[in-house]
Amino acid sequence: MAKARPKHLNLFQIRLPVPGFVSILHRVSGAGLFLMLPFLLYLLQMSLQSPDSYVLYRQLLSNPLVKLLLLGLLWAFLHHFCAGLRFLVLDLHMGTALARARVSSWIVLAASLFLTVVFGAWLW
């Protein structure tokens, strides 16, 4: 007899594989980048508008919460970029075997975190 399927999925009990986490984080990082685009454009406008607005821009960026937000956006961009490259390679039918897909997922996670630390330290 076939195993009964669950009627109510508890998302906290489901054990996703690493490629599943990378896929979800890719979507979340893309949505976060899209939603924060007006803020980033506002920062760009402040930095280019006038010398007085540039001073305000520098004061805003000296706030630790804004720095933390920008660090999160930096991670979102780098993760979205690295995962996007992984998905492009998968679309070319390269690395689609289970073991290679798991390894490439770990590489994406490690690379995005490593690059975030490197660029975050450089920008901080």
All heavy atoms as an XYZ file, in Angstrom:
994
protein
N       0.832     -1.172      0.000
C       0.000      0.000      0.000
C       0.883      1.245      0.000
O       1.930      1.289      0.629
C      -0.898     -0.035      1.230
C      -1.829      1.118      1.311
S      -3.153      0.718      2.439
C      -4.053      2.181      2.268
N       0.449      2.254     -0.695
C       1.229      3.484     -0.811
C       1.209      4.261      0.497
O       0.243      4.208      1.257
C       0.666      4.359     -1.928
N       2.283      4.944      0.735
C       2.410      5.751      1.947
C       1.481      6.957      1.854
O       1.390      7.600      0.813
C       3.858      6.209      2.080
C       4.221      6.754      3.411
C       5.715      7.035      3.440
C       6.134      7.488      4.806
N       7.555      7.786      4.854
N       0.789      7.253      2.934
C      -0.142      8.393      2.937
C       0.632      9.697      2.904
O       1.598      9.874      3.636
C      -1.022      8.337      4.176
N       0.194     10.575      2.046
C       0.839     11.889      1.934
C       0.347     12.782      3.063
O      -0.795     12.685      3.480
C       0.517     12.509      0.591
C       1.108     11.710     -0.561
C       0.775     12.368     -1.859
N       1.318     13.713     -1.876
C       2.158     14.169     -2.779
N       2.534     13.401     -3.754
N       2.599     15.390     -2.722
N       1.200     13.669      3.535
C       0.745     14.564      4.612
C      -0.285     15.563      4.092
O      -0.220     16.014      2.953
C       2.025     15.280      5.039
C       2.946     15.148      3.891
C       2.586     13.875      3.183
N      -1.244     15.864      4.930
C      -2.288     16.813      4.534
C      -1.890     18.243      4.855
O      -2.279     19.166      4.161
C      -3.601     16.466      5.242
C      -4.172     15.151      4.795
C      -5.457     14.852      5.496
C      -5.953     13.490      5.031
N      -7.139     13.078      5.728
N      -1.150     18.428      5.926
C      -0.722     19.758      6.338
C       0.798     19.751      6.437
O       1.360     19.100      7.309
C      -1.334     20.143      7.685
C      -2.832     20.068      7.685
N      -3.619     20.987      7.032
C      -3.677     19.171      8.236
C      -4.882     20.673      7.200
N      -4.947     19.562      7.924
N       1.437     20.486      5.575
C       2.893     20.519      5.588
C       3.382     21.503      6.640
O       2.981     22.659      6.655
C       3.429     20.937      4.215
C       3.225     19.932      3.091
C       3.727     20.506      1.788
C       3.940     18.650      3.406
N       4.239     21.045      7.501
C       4.888     21.913      8.467
C       6.256     22.270      7.892
O       7.162     21.436      7.853
C       5.029     21.214      9.818
C       5.571     22.139     10.883
O       6.022     23.240     10.590
N       5.521     21.684     12.120
N       6.409     23.511      7.452
C       7.635     23.915      6.783
C       8.848     23.884      7.703
O       9.980     23.863      7.224
C       7.462     25.314      6.182
C       6.420     25.406      5.074
C       6.306     26.836      4.574
C       6.742     24.476      3.932
N       8.639     23.861      9.015
C       9.760     23.814      9.942
C      10.249     22.386     10.173
O      11.310     22.188     10.757
C       9.386     24.472     11.270
C       9.095     25.939     11.123
C       7.799     26.406     11.198
C      10.114     26.838     10.882
C       7.521     27.747     11.063
C       9.854     28.186     10.735
C       8.556     28.649     10.822
N       9.488     21.407      9.728
C       9.898     20.013      9.890
C      10.452     19.417      8.601
O      11.037     18.350      8.632
C       8.720     19.174     10.376
C       8.310     19.478     11.791
C       7.145     18.612     12.251
O       6.494     17.958     11.445
N       6.893     18.616     13.550
N      10.266     20.090      7.490
C      10.768     19.582      6.224
C      12.268     19.824      6.160
O      12.751     20.918      6.432
C      10.070     20.279      5.036
C       8.594     19.915      5.031
C      10.717     19.897      3.721
C       7.794     20.639      3.969
N      13.023     18.816      5.821
C      14.478     18.946      5.702
C      14.834     19.137      4.236
O      14.878     18.189      3.468
C      15.154     17.710      6.257
C      15.000     17.608      7.772
C      15.800     16.499      8.333
N      17.093     16.444      7.654
C      18.059     15.625      7.960
N      17.892     14.780      8.932
N      19.201     15.622      7.305
N      15.085     20.379      3.872
C      15.467     20.692      2.505
C      16.931     20.363      2.278
O      17.765     20.590      3.158
C      15.278     22.183      2.228
C      13.913     22.655      1.790
C      13.922     24.160      1.619
C      13.489     21.993      0.519
N      17.272     19.880      1.102
C      18.693     19.717      0.783
C      19.322     21.082      0.519
O      18.629     22.084      0.343
C      18.672     18.847     -0.481
C      17.331     19.073     -1.073
C      16.401     19.375      0.055
N      20.633     21.112      0.483
C      21.355     22.372      0.301
C      20.961     23.073     -1.007
O      20.778     24.290     -1.011
C      22.880     22.137      0.377
C      23.643     23.423      0.138
C      23.244     21.572      1.727
N      20.804     22.361     -2.130
C      20.360     23.072     -3.343
C      19.006     23.751     -3.173
O      18.758     24.808     -3.755
C      20.293     21.975     -4.411
C      21.262     20.954     -3.954
C      21.185     20.974     -2.458
N      18.132     23.193     -2.331
C      16.847     23.826     -2.060
C      17.019     25.138     -1.315
O      16.359     26.134     -1.614
N      17.929     25.155     -0.325
C      18.205     26.393      0.397
C      18.799     27.447     -0.524
O      18.448     28.626     -0.446
C      19.155     26.138      1.567
C      18.483     25.585      2.779
C      18.789     24.326      3.238
C      17.538     26.327      3.467
C      18.172     23.800      4.353
C      16.907     25.825      4.582
C      17.224     24.549      5.026
N      19.708     27.031     -1.401
C      20.322     27.982     -2.340
C      19.261     28.561     -3.259
O      19.250     29.769     -3.535
C      21.460     27.309     -3.136
C      21.931     28.187     -4.276
C      22.623     26.994     -2.209
N      18.341     27.731     -3.708
C      17.277     28.203     -4.583
C      16.368     29.198     -3.867
O      16.023     30.251     -4.413
C      16.458     27.011     -5.093
O      15.387     27.455     -5.891
N      15.988     28.876     -2.633
C      15.132     29.784     -1.877
C      15.851     31.089     -1.580
O      15.294     32.182     -1.729
C      14.643     29.100     -0.586
C      13.630     28.021     -0.937
C      14.027     30.109      0.379
C      13.225     27.147      0.212
N      17.129     30.997     -1.173
C      17.895     32.212     -0.893
C      18.100     33.047     -2.156
O      18.165     34.278     -2.090
C      19.237     31.862     -0.262
C      19.187     31.376      1.178
C      20.571     30.944      1.646
C      18.625     32.448      2.085
N      18.191     32.390     -3.310
C      18.313     33.115     -4.574
C      17.058     33.952     -4.821
O      17.142     35.118     -5.211
C      18.541     32.123     -5.717
C      18.679     32.749     -7.062
N      19.801     33.442     -7.440
C      17.846     32.794     -8.121
C      19.650     33.881     -8.672
N      18.457     33.496     -9.104
N      15.922     33.374     -4.570
C      14.656     34.099     -4.763
C      14.491     35.218     -3.739
O      14.087     36.333     -4.073
C      13.483     33.136     -4.674
C      13.469     32.133     -5.798
C      12.524     31.002     -5.522
N      12.744     29.920     -6.454
C      11.788     29.347     -7.138
N      10.548     29.745     -7.011
N      12.070     28.366     -7.960
N      14.826     34.922     -2.478
C      14.700     35.932     -1.425
C      15.666     37.089     -1.669
O      15.296     38.262     -1.512
C      14.937     35.283     -0.035
C      15.103     36.324      1.046
C      13.807     34.324      0.288
N      16.887     36.783     -2.064
C      17.854     37.854     -2.317
C      17.432     38.696     -3.515
O      17.591     39.925     -3.503
C      19.260     37.280     -2.533
O      19.306     36.460     -3.680
N      16.881     38.080     -4.541
C      16.396     38.846     -5.687
C      15.239     39.750     -5.320
O      15.189     40.921     -5.716
N      14.317     39.242     -4.511
C      13.185     40.065     -4.080
C      13.662     41.198     -3.179
O      13.192     42.337     -3.298
C      12.155     39.199     -3.346
N      14.607     40.901     -2.291
C      15.135     41.944     -1.413
C      15.850     43.039     -2.185
O      15.692     44.225     -1.887
N      16.624     42.640     -3.174
C      17.316     43.642     -3.994
C      16.314     44.505     -4.758
O      16.477     45.721     -4.868
C      18.275     42.955     -4.972
C      19.531     42.362     -4.360
C      20.261     41.515     -5.386
C      20.428     43.453     -3.823
N      15.276     43.874     -5.272
C      14.265     44.625     -6.013
C      13.533     45.609     -5.098
O      13.307     46.757     -5.471
C      13.268     43.666     -6.662
C      12.160     44.363     -7.391
C      12.397     44.973     -8.615
C      10.895     44.424     -6.852
C      11.385     45.626     -9.290
C       9.869     45.081     -7.517
C      10.111     45.684     -8.732
N      13.185     45.153     -3.905
C      12.448     46.015     -2.986
C      13.308     47.154     -2.439
O      12.789     48.217     -2.099
C      11.872     45.193     -1.837
C      10.762     44.224     -2.222
C      10.362     43.372     -1.022
C       9.563     44.970     -2.786
N      14.611     46.942     -2.339
C      15.499     47.981     -1.816
C      16.060     48.891     -2.909
O      16.830     49.800     -2.613
C      16.653     47.335     -1.041
C      16.206     46.650      0.232
S      15.281     47.715      1.358
C      16.530     48.835      1.865
N      15.676     48.661     -4.145
C      16.165     49.485     -5.248
C      15.849     50.973     -5.073
O      16.724     51.809     -5.321
C      15.612     48.956     -6.577
C      16.287     49.425     -7.842
C      17.767     49.098     -7.821
C      15.637     48.795     -9.038
N      14.648     51.366     -4.621
C      14.413     52.801     -4.405
C      15.372     53.409     -3.377
O      15.850     54.536     -3.548
C      12.964     52.879     -3.923
C      12.330     51.649     -4.454
C      13.410     50.605     -4.453
N      15.668     52.673     -2.311
C      16.611     53.170     -1.305
C      18.003     53.337     -1.895
O      18.674     54.350     -1.652
C      16.643     52.217     -0.106
C      17.659     52.591      0.931
C      17.501     53.729      1.703
C      18.770     51.789      1.148
C      18.442     54.080      2.654
C      19.710     52.121      2.107
C      19.546     53.273      2.856
N      18.442     52.370     -2.685
C      19.764     52.466     -3.305
C      19.837     53.617     -4.300
O      20.843     54.317     -4.382
C      20.124     51.138     -3.977
C      20.344     49.966     -3.028
C      20.503     48.678     -3.811
C      21.542     50.222     -2.139
N      18.765     53.823     -5.054
C      18.730     54.958     -5.980
C      18.707     56.286     -5.236
O      19.303     57.271     -5.679
C      17.533     54.838     -6.918
C      17.627     53.727     -7.951
C      16.325     53.604     -8.720
C      18.791     53.963     -8.892
N      18.037     56.314     -4.087
C      18.030     57.520     -3.261
C      19.441     57.821     -2.749
O      19.881     58.981     -2.757
C      17.061     57.343     -2.091
C      17.101     58.467     -1.100
C      16.615     59.731     -1.428
C      17.635     58.282      0.165
C      16.659     60.772     -0.513
C      17.676     59.304      1.082
C      17.195     60.550      0.731
O      17.247     61.576      1.639
N      20.163     56.782     -2.321
C      21.542     56.988     -1.884
C      22.414     57.497     -3.029
O      23.253     58.380     -2.834
C      22.127     55.696     -1.319
C      21.616     55.230      0.029
C      22.280     53.922      0.417
C      21.847     56.287      1.086
N      22.217     56.953     -4.204
C      22.980     57.419     -5.365
C      22.670     58.876     -5.668
O      23.570     59.676     -5.931
C      22.672     56.546     -6.583
C      23.382     56.931     -7.879
C      24.882     56.756     -7.724
C      22.856     56.117     -9.036
N      21.404     59.243     -5.613
C      21.013     60.629     -5.860
C      21.633     61.555     -4.817
O      22.128     62.628     -5.152
C      19.491     60.771     -5.839
C      19.018     62.195     -6.030
C      17.527     62.343     -5.812
O      16.840     61.372     -5.518
N      17.040     63.555     -5.943
N      21.606     61.141     -3.544
C      22.197     61.962     -2.490
C      23.687     62.159     -2.699
O      24.219     63.234     -2.428
C      21.965     61.320     -1.118
C      20.604     61.545     -0.540
S      20.443     60.801      1.090
C      21.559     61.806      2.051
N      24.358     61.141     -3.190
C      25.804     61.236     -3.347
C      26.193     62.109     -4.542
O      27.306     62.632     -4.582
C      26.417     59.851     -3.509
O      26.065     59.290     -4.750
N      25.296     62.302     -5.486
C      25.632     63.037     -6.711
C      24.977     64.406     -6.828
O      25.366     65.196     -7.696
C      25.245     62.200     -7.935
C      25.945     60.859     -8.092
C      25.365     60.100     -9.260
C      27.436     61.054     -8.250
N      24.007     64.719     -5.999
C      23.202     65.921     -6.185
C      23.984     67.204     -5.935
O      24.020     68.098     -6.785
C      21.981     65.861     -5.277
C      20.942     66.893     -5.595
C      19.674     66.628     -4.794
O      19.661     65.811     -3.881
N      18.616     67.313     -5.140
N      24.587     67.341     -4.774
C      25.327     68.556     -4.438
C      26.321     68.230     -3.332
O      26.233     67.175     -2.701
C      24.359     69.655     -3.967
O      23.804     69.312     -2.718
N      27.259     69.145     -3.078
C      28.195     68.892     -1.971
C      27.498     68.783     -0.617
O      27.901     67.979      0.235
C      29.125     70.100     -2.006
C      29.069     70.578     -3.416
C      27.674     70.295     -3.875
N      26.429     69.560     -0.405
C      25.700     69.473      0.866
C      24.987     68.131      1.020
O      24.978     67.536      2.100
C      24.684     70.612      0.974
C      25.347     71.970      1.071
O      26.503     72.026      1.547
O      24.714     72.957      0.671
N      24.375     67.653     -0.064
C      23.702     66.355      0.021
C      24.722     65.228      0.176
O      24.414     64.201      0.788
C      22.818     66.126     -1.197
O      23.595     65.974     -2.355
N      25.929     65.426     -0.334
C      26.979     64.418     -0.150
C      27.376     64.321      1.321
O      27.622     63.231      1.834
C      28.194     64.736     -1.018
C      29.291     63.712     -0.892
C      29.161     62.460     -1.475
C      30.448     63.985     -0.164
C      30.156     61.509     -1.353
C      31.451     63.048     -0.032
C      31.297     61.810     -0.621
O      32.275     60.869     -0.490
N      27.421     65.449      2.003
C      27.725     65.447      3.433
C      26.634     64.698      4.191
O      26.918     63.887      5.080
C      27.883     66.893      3.956
C      27.972     66.917      5.470
C      29.100     67.545      3.335
N      25.367     64.932      3.825
C      24.261     64.196      4.450
C      24.354     62.697      4.146
O      24.054     61.851      5.000
C      22.921     64.748      3.982
C      22.560     66.143      4.468
C      21.277     66.622      3.800
C      22.418     66.149      5.969
N      24.749     62.394      2.932
C      24.932     60.999      2.516
C      25.994     60.331      3.379
O      25.797     59.205      3.855
C      25.304     60.985      1.027
C      25.934     59.729      0.518
C      25.170     58.604      0.243
C      27.308     59.655      0.285
C      25.749     57.444     -0.240
C      27.890     58.511     -0.196
C      27.111     57.407     -0.456
O      27.688     56.263     -0.929
N      27.114     61.003      3.603
C      28.191     60.441      4.430
C      27.736     60.264      5.879
O      28.100     59.289      6.527
C      29.436     61.335      4.368
C      30.094     61.413      3.004
C      30.736     60.148      2.640
N      31.854     59.910      3.547
C      32.717     58.938      3.415
N      32.620     58.121      2.403
N      33.688     58.776      4.269
N      26.938     61.211      6.373
C      26.418     61.079      7.734
C      25.460     59.899      7.843
O      25.466     59.169      8.835
C      25.713     62.365      8.162
C      26.643     63.512      8.428
C      25.887     64.789      8.746
O      24.660     64.835      8.640
N      26.621     65.832      9.119
N      24.637     59.712      6.818
C      23.706     58.591      6.813
C      24.454     57.262      6.802
O      24.096     56.324      7.509
C      22.761     58.688      5.610
C      21.714     57.599      5.467
C      20.725     57.662      6.625
C      20.993     57.727      4.154
N      25.528     57.198      6.017
C      26.291     55.959      5.924
C      27.143     55.691      7.155
O      27.653     54.584      7.315
C      27.175     55.962      4.677
C      26.446     55.822      3.352
C      27.444     55.675      2.220
C      25.494     54.657      3.350
N      27.314     56.673      8.011
C      28.070     56.437      9.247
C      27.205     55.771     10.316
O      27.730     55.301     11.323
C      28.653     57.752      9.770
O      27.612     58.620     10.167
N      25.906     55.707     10.097
C      24.990     55.052     11.025
C      25.211     53.533     10.965
O      25.183     52.940      9.888
C      23.542     55.400     10.659
C      22.541     54.868     11.647
O      22.841     53.993     12.452
N      21.348     55.417     11.591
N      25.432     52.874     12.104
C      25.683     51.422     12.099
C      24.522     50.600     11.535
O      24.750     49.569     10.896
C      25.921     51.080     13.563
C      26.234     52.362     14.227
C      25.582     53.441     13.442
N      23.285     51.045     11.728
C      22.151     50.294     11.176
C      22.125     50.355      9.656
O      21.804     49.363      8.984
C      20.838     50.823     11.751
C      20.604     50.537     13.234
C      19.320     51.191     13.709
C      20.579     49.052     13.488
N      22.476     51.503      9.111
C      22.528     51.633      7.652
C      23.669     50.791      7.104
O      23.520     50.126      6.065
C      22.661     53.112      7.238
C      22.855     53.245      5.747
C      21.438     53.898      7.696
N      24.802     50.770      7.814
C      25.923     49.925      7.383
C      25.525     48.447      7.398
O      25.875     47.697      6.489
C      27.129     50.136      8.288
C      27.878     51.407      8.018
C      29.120     51.467      8.875
C      29.903     52.721      8.586
N      31.155     52.775      9.342
N      24.787     48.057      8.422
C      24.327     46.672      8.505
C      23.350     46.346      7.372
O      23.422     45.269      6.767
C      23.677     46.426      9.862
C      23.351     44.990     10.219
C      24.627     44.157     10.282
C      22.633     44.940     11.548
N      22.466     47.290      7.065
C      21.541     47.106      5.949
C      22.297     46.975      4.629
O      22.002     46.102      3.806
C      20.554     48.268      5.877
C      19.587     48.264      4.691
C      18.577     47.138      4.843
C      18.893     49.596      4.572
N      23.298     47.826      4.431
C      24.091     47.755      3.200
C      24.912     46.478      3.128
O      25.119     45.927      2.042
C      24.978     48.989      3.074
C      24.246     50.291      2.801
C      25.223     51.460      2.767
C      23.465     50.222      1.499
N      25.370     45.990      4.281
C      26.085     44.714      4.293
C      25.145     43.571      3.903
O      25.528     42.671      3.157
C      26.690     44.470      5.674
C      27.651     43.301      5.792
C      28.890     43.549      4.942
C      28.032     43.090      7.234
N      23.904     43.626      4.376
C      22.912     42.627      3.973
C      22.600     42.709      2.485
O      22.450     41.683      1.818
N      22.517     43.927      1.964
C      22.292     44.083      0.526
C      23.492     43.602     -0.287
O      23.325     43.049     -1.377
C      21.979     45.540      0.200
C      20.594     46.014      0.605
C      20.463     47.516      0.420
C      19.538     45.289     -0.195
N      24.690     43.805      0.258
C      25.887     43.306     -0.415
C      25.853     41.785     -0.479
O      26.128     41.195     -1.526
C      27.139     43.791      0.320
C      28.472     43.342     -0.244
C      28.683     43.914     -1.639
C      29.597     43.749      0.681
N      25.485     41.137      0.650
C      25.367     39.686      0.627
C      24.293     39.252     -0.369
O      24.489     38.283     -1.116
C      25.021     39.126      2.007
C      24.673     37.678      1.893
C      25.533     36.631      1.844
C      23.362     37.141      1.719
N      24.827     35.458      1.670
C      23.497     35.744      1.589
C      22.084     37.696      1.673
C      22.404     34.907      1.420
C      21.004     36.864      1.507
C      21.170     35.472      1.383
N      23.163     39.953     -0.379
C      22.071     39.575     -1.288
C      22.532     39.654     -2.734
O      22.255     38.754     -3.535
C      20.860     40.478     -1.065
N      23.258     40.717     -3.070
C      23.742     40.845     -4.442
C      24.738     39.743     -4.778
O      24.639     39.103     -5.841
C      24.393     42.214     -4.660
C      25.080     42.329     -5.985
C      24.342     42.474     -7.145
C      26.453     42.255     -6.084
C      24.961     42.554     -8.375
C      27.085     42.339     -7.305
C      26.342     42.490     -8.459
N      25.693     39.501     -3.885
C      26.718     38.497     -4.179
C      26.135     37.087     -4.214
O      26.519     36.279     -5.073
C      27.844     38.603     -3.153
C      28.674     39.876     -3.263
C      29.605     40.010     -2.072
C      29.447     39.915     -4.565
N      25.202     36.790     -3.328
C      24.576     35.469     -3.370
C      23.739     35.318     -4.644
O      23.786     34.272     -5.294
C      23.691     35.240     -2.148
C      22.994     33.924     -2.204
N      23.616     32.751     -1.868
C      21.746     33.585     -2.609
C      22.781     31.751     -2.044
N      21.634     32.236     -2.486
N      22.987     36.349     -4.983
C      22.158     36.284     -6.181
C      23.036     36.115     -7.431
O      22.695     35.353     -8.336
C      21.310     37.556     -6.293
C      20.151     37.433     -7.213
N      19.003     36.750     -6.889
C      19.952     37.900     -8.467
C      18.158     36.793     -7.897
N      18.707     37.486     -8.865
N      24.163     36.790     -7.445
C      25.093     36.687     -8.579
C      25.684     35.282     -8.669
O      25.665     34.655     -9.745
C      26.196     37.736     -8.431
C      27.210     37.697     -9.527
C      26.923     38.220    -10.773
C      28.456     37.146     -9.310
C      27.859     38.180    -11.790
C      29.399     37.100    -10.319
C      29.098     37.624    -11.568
N      26.221     34.775     -7.543
C      26.851     33.448     -7.560
C      25.828     32.347     -7.861
O      26.105     31.432     -8.646
C      27.524     33.177     -6.219
S      28.951     34.206     -5.880
N      24.653     32.436     -7.258
C      23.627     31.427     -7.521
C      23.126     31.536     -8.954
O      22.825     30.512     -9.588
C      22.472     31.583     -6.541
N      23.049     32.743     -9.485
C      22.647     32.918    -10.879
C      23.626     32.258    -11.829
O      23.218     31.629    -12.814
N      24.919     32.398    -11.546
C      25.919     31.710    -12.370
C      25.759     30.197    -12.271
O      25.863     29.483    -13.273
C      27.332     32.118    -11.939
C      27.746     33.549    -12.253
C      29.146     33.811    -11.710
C      27.694     33.821    -13.741
N      25.478     29.711    -11.070
C      25.262     28.267    -10.891
C      24.068     27.795    -11.697
O      24.109     26.762    -12.366
C      25.040     27.966     -9.409
C      24.714     26.510     -9.141
C      24.434     26.265     -7.663
N      24.054     24.885     -7.453
C      22.790     24.455     -7.431
N      21.796     25.302     -7.571
N      22.533     23.175     -7.249
N      22.976     28.564    -11.650
C      21.785     28.163    -12.395
C      22.006     28.239    -13.901
O      21.442     27.441    -14.658
C      20.577     28.992    -11.971
C      20.115     28.685    -10.570
C      19.870     29.702     -9.675
C      19.940     27.388    -10.145
C      19.450     29.428     -8.384
C      19.531     27.094     -8.858
C      19.286     28.117     -7.977
N      22.819     29.185    -14.355
C      23.149     29.233    -15.786
C      23.918     27.992    -16.207
O      23.664     27.420    -17.277
C      23.958     30.489    -16.107
C      23.178     31.785    -16.190
C      24.138     32.962    -16.374
C      22.184     31.747    -17.327
N      24.856     27.562    -15.365
C      25.615     26.341    -15.672
C      24.684     25.128    -15.645
O      24.788     24.244    -16.498
C      26.790     26.186    -14.685
C      27.446     24.818    -14.816
C      27.819     27.285    -14.907
N      23.761     25.091    -14.693
C      22.813     23.980    -14.652
C      21.904     23.980    -15.882
O      21.521     22.916    -16.374
C      21.959     24.044    -13.383
C      22.673     23.711    -12.075
C      21.742     23.933    -10.895
C      23.196     22.297    -12.080
N      21.556     25.159    -16.388
C      20.737     25.239    -17.602
C      21.475     24.715    -18.822
O      20.852     24.317    -19.808
C      20.289     26.676    -17.858
C      19.176     27.109    -16.919
O      18.539     26.227    -16.310
O      18.951     28.331    -16.792
N      22.807     24.711    -18.763
C      23.609     24.140    -19.843
C      23.810     22.640    -19.658
O      24.599     22.025    -20.369
C      24.968     24.841    -19.913
C      24.923     26.314    -20.290
C      26.309     26.934    -20.151
C      24.393     26.488    -21.698
N      23.088     22.064    -18.682
C      23.123     20.631    -18.381
C      24.516     20.184    -17.956
O      24.951     19.093    -18.272
C      22.619     19.793    -19.561
C      21.238     20.149    -19.965
N      20.141     19.814    -19.209
C      20.763     20.859    -21.025
C      19.046     20.280    -19.799
N      19.392     20.926    -20.891
N      25.182     21.041    -17.214
C      26.489     20.700    -16.650
C      26.335     20.689    -15.130
O      25.775     21.614    -14.552
C      27.543     21.719    -17.084
C      27.773     21.736    -18.579
S      28.731     23.137    -19.168
C      30.130     23.128    -18.124
N      26.833     19.662    -14.484
C      26.769     19.568    -13.037
C      25.390     19.256    -12.502
O      25.058     19.661    -11.389
N      24.591     18.546    -13.259
C      23.236     18.236    -12.821
C      23.152     16.954    -11.998
O      22.102     16.664    -11.433
C      22.286     18.120    -14.020
O      22.801     17.141    -14.927
C      22.127     19.456    -14.720
N      24.240     16.197    -11.929
C      24.239     15.003    -11.081
C      24.087     15.439     -9.625
O      24.489     16.537     -9.239
C      25.530     14.215    -11.269
N      23.502     14.593     -8.818
C      23.166     14.947     -7.446
C      24.390     15.389     -6.646
O      24.355     16.415     -5.961
C      22.480     13.763     -6.754
C      22.011     14.002     -5.333
C      21.011     15.145     -5.273
C      21.411     12.729     -4.773
N      25.470     14.644     -6.740
C      26.667     14.986     -5.961
C      27.244     16.334     -6.402
O      27.611     17.165     -5.571
C      27.717     13.890     -6.109
N      27.310     16.549     -7.704
C      27.860     17.820     -8.206
C      26.942     18.994     -7.893
O      27.402     20.097     -7.633
C      28.106     17.730     -9.707
C      29.278     16.847    -10.029
C      29.609     16.924    -11.489
N      30.704     16.026    -11.774
C      31.653     16.297    -12.637
N      31.613     17.417    -13.314
N      32.618     15.449    -12.840
N      25.643     18.772     -7.925
C      24.701     19.843     -7.597
C      24.843     20.246     -6.132
O      24.783     21.426     -5.799
C      23.272     19.398     -7.893
N      25.047     19.263     -5.264
C      25.246     19.581     -3.848
C      26.550     20.330     -3.632
O      26.596     21.291     -2.863
C      25.213     18.305     -3.019
C      23.832     17.750     -2.864
C      23.801     16.544     -1.986
N      22.422     16.093     -1.818
C      22.083     14.886     -1.451
N      23.022     13.990     -1.178
N      20.820     14.569     -1.318
N      27.596     19.887     -4.301
C      28.893     20.563     -4.154
C      28.810     21.991     -4.679
O      29.312     22.927     -4.041
C      30.008     19.764     -4.884
C      31.276     20.574     -4.996
C      30.275     18.462     -4.158
N      28.164     22.180     -5.812
C      28.053     23.536     -6.358
C      27.206     24.433     -5.460
O      27.451     25.636     -5.364
C      27.493     23.512     -7.781
O      26.143     23.089     -7.797
N      26.236     23.849     -4.760
C      25.438     24.631     -3.809
C      26.289     25.090     -2.637
O      26.203     26.246     -2.210
C      24.266     23.811     -3.289
O      23.397     23.487     -4.333
N      27.108     24.186     -2.109
C      28.009     24.571     -1.019
C      29.005     25.625     -1.477
O      29.351     26.541     -0.716
C      28.735     23.353     -0.462
C      27.897     22.540      0.469
C      27.373     21.298      0.234
C      27.470     22.900      1.775
N      26.643     20.875      1.312
C      26.694     21.844      2.283
C      27.666     24.025      2.580
C      26.119     21.871      3.554
C      27.090     24.046      3.843
C      26.336     22.987      4.308
N      29.470     25.501     -2.716
C      30.408     26.494     -3.260
C      29.739     27.858     -3.351
O      30.346     28.882     -3.022
C      30.956     26.028     -4.625
C      31.906     24.850     -4.435
C      31.655     27.165     -5.355
C      32.342     24.190     -5.713
N      28.489     27.898     -3.782
C      27.760     29.173     -3.874
C      27.624     29.799     -2.497
O      27.865     31.007     -2.324
C      26.379     28.963     -4.531
C      25.467     30.152     -4.293
C      26.537     28.720     -6.017
N      27.235     29.009     -1.502
C      27.089     29.549     -0.151
C      28.421     30.068      0.387
O      28.493     31.172      0.945
C      26.516     28.486      0.781
C      25.061     28.112      0.567
C      24.678     26.950      1.469
C      24.165     29.301      0.822
N      29.470     29.279      0.222
C      30.785     29.683      0.735
C      31.311     30.904     -0.011
O      31.852     31.834      0.605
C      31.766     28.522      0.615
N      31.167     30.914     -1.338
C      31.681     32.039     -2.122
C      30.942     33.325     -1.794
O      31.565     34.391     -1.663
C      31.570     31.725     -3.617
N      29.624     33.253     -1.641
C      28.882     34.476     -1.346
C      29.241     35.009      0.033
O      29.387     36.225      0.213
C      27.377     34.236     -1.468
O      26.924     33.326     -0.502
N      29.409     34.138      1.003
C      29.799     34.597      2.338
C      31.233     35.128      2.352
O      31.518     36.162      2.964
C      29.632     33.473      3.357
C      28.197     33.099      3.686
C      28.158     31.890      4.603
C      27.467     34.275      4.304
N      32.137     34.435      1.664
C      33.530     34.887      1.601
C      33.636     36.242      0.913
O      34.310     37.154      1.405
C      34.390     33.850      0.871
C      35.796     34.304      0.636
C      36.702     34.352      1.682
C      36.215     34.702     -0.628
C      38.004     34.778      1.474
C      37.502     35.134     -0.849
C      38.403     35.169      0.208
N      32.964     36.398     -0.225
C      33.005     37.673     -0.939
C      32.341     38.793     -0.136
O      32.782     39.947     -0.188
C      32.347     37.530     -2.307
C      33.109     36.687     -3.318
C      32.271     36.471     -4.569
C      34.437     37.321     -3.658
N      31.304     38.461      0.622
C      30.672     39.466      1.472
C      31.633     39.939      2.555
O      31.724     41.139      2.829
C      29.399     38.894      2.118
O      28.499     38.484      1.093
C      28.719     39.929      3.005
N      32.375     39.016      3.145
C      33.362     39.400      4.156
C      34.457     40.254      3.537
O      34.840     41.292      4.091
C      33.947     38.143      4.851
C      35.154     38.492      5.699
C      32.881     37.465      5.687
N      34.945     39.858      2.367
C      36.026     40.600      1.715
C      35.569     42.002      1.320
O      36.202     43.008      1.688
C      36.548     39.826      0.475
C      37.452     40.704     -0.375
C      37.246     38.566      0.907
N      34.457     42.098      0.580
C      33.998     43.414      0.148
C      33.440     44.232      1.316
O      33.572     45.457      1.330
C      32.935     43.289     -0.952
C      33.497     42.871     -2.274
C      33.075     41.695     -2.871
C      34.452     43.630     -2.914
C      33.577     41.307     -4.097
C      34.973     43.250     -4.132
C      34.534     42.078     -4.724
N      32.833     43.561      2.292
C      32.337     44.272      3.464
C      33.453     44.904      4.254
O      33.351     46.040      4.718
N      34.564     44.167      4.436
C      35.710     44.727      5.140
C      36.344     45.860      4.336
O      36.806     46.852      4.906
C      36.748     43.627      5.395
N      36.346     45.710      3.026
C      36.921     46.748      2.172
C      36.070     48.016      2.192
O      36.593     49.130      2.212
C      37.049     46.218      0.752
C      37.648     47.163     -0.217
C      38.898     47.709     -0.177
C      37.026     47.680     -1.395
N      39.089     48.542     -1.253
C      37.936     48.533     -2.016
C      35.780     47.485     -1.973
C      37.653     49.202     -3.192
C      35.496     48.162     -3.144
C      36.429     49.004     -3.736
N      34.744     47.864      2.221
C      33.847     49.016      2.210
C      33.625     49.612      3.591
O      33.275     50.782      3.704
C      32.489     48.608      1.621
C      32.470     48.284      0.141
C      31.114     47.773     -0.266
C      32.838     49.515     -0.667
N      33.764     48.824      4.640
C      33.447     49.291      5.985
C      34.449     50.347      6.381
O      34.289     51.305      6.991
C      33.485     48.136      6.970
C      32.638     48.414      8.165
C      33.004     49.084      9.274
C      31.268     48.025      8.369
N      31.967     49.122     10.159
C      30.896     48.486      9.642
C      30.352     47.339      7.620
C      29.636     48.265     10.170
C      29.102     47.131      8.147
C      28.759     47.582      9.410
